[in-house]
Amino acid sequence: MKAIVLREYGGPEMLRFEEVATPEPKPGEILIKVRNVSVNVTLDIILRKGLYPMKPTLPHVMGTDPVGEIVALGGGLSKDFKIGDRVAVHTPMTSPDCVPGQEADDPGIDRLFGIHCWGGYAEYAAIPEANAFPIPENLSYPEATVIMRHLPTARHMLYRKAELKEGEWVLIMGATGGLASCCVQVAKRMGATVIAAAGADDRVQKAIDIFGADHGINYRSQDLAAEVMELTGGRGVNVVTDSIGDAELWPGAMGSLGKLGRLVTAGAHGGGQVALNLRMMYIKRQRIIGTPGCDFADIEWALNAARDGSILAPIVDRIMPLHEAAQAHKLVEGRVPVGKLLLDPTLSADHPAGD
């Protein structure tokens, strides 16, 4: 099969389109023909540079969230999968003896599909059955990719970690990104008033027009904390979701948080090293909460929300052939896409994207 192989860390040119052996599913695994996989800043680009804390054994095939159809089954499966089923992949590989409902806190979550085993930047991928979930019939492959990647985590951040309540105010940083746009919708579904913050006016407007945010702020051209305080009557928001971790943006995010406020983060692609005003934090009795993933209950919730059409998929900016992975990485690093950029191993230069 064809795959994008990383043999040494570095720039996009390290991504090589090569012929490798097609994997065979082991007991407890399924083999899928990959239809889409997304390009993620943290789990792909930062990993490619060698800066991600978890480092795979090289050579490596990355790609943490492929979707596709099952073409072969390993033995000893407990789920009722069959050839031809469409499935999406949940990235964290929890322990077999994990307590249900505690998957996001299980030590096994530190093992990630596409990092600790070969992933979906390939024509085929072997998937542990515990990581595979049926795609609702009303979802296309691109929609399933981005929803499965982000919606369960968004729900976990707001429902389980922030314990968001109806009537509270929420500030969503980077509001048109994959995870953040899901956070906007989850917060609205939970009855919150949502302020969408992004770095360009068109992105702010999309968060309002497409995903339903109530207010919008451009944190590059406006004083974020001052605007939030004006909107909230000086009280600040109850919850902030920030998965950017940008040192320049962090003071505005924390400064927008009111008394007893909760800031939840599930990423740090903006750098991750930020200054923290501990005095203000303890005076206001605020909390900062980190979570890398979600529980299986969040996945079921997300699939049901996608199935009934009450949650929109994050924006898919473009779909590119797998062999253009290096160019895709350059675009994402340059923050060119508004929304997700996906790779499709079934595409060639003269073969347009399908669903």
Summary of the structure (lengths in Angstrom):
residues: 355
radius of gyration: 19.9
end to end distance: 21.3
largest distance: 61.0
contacts: 1266
relative contact order: 0.16
helix: 30%
strand: 25%
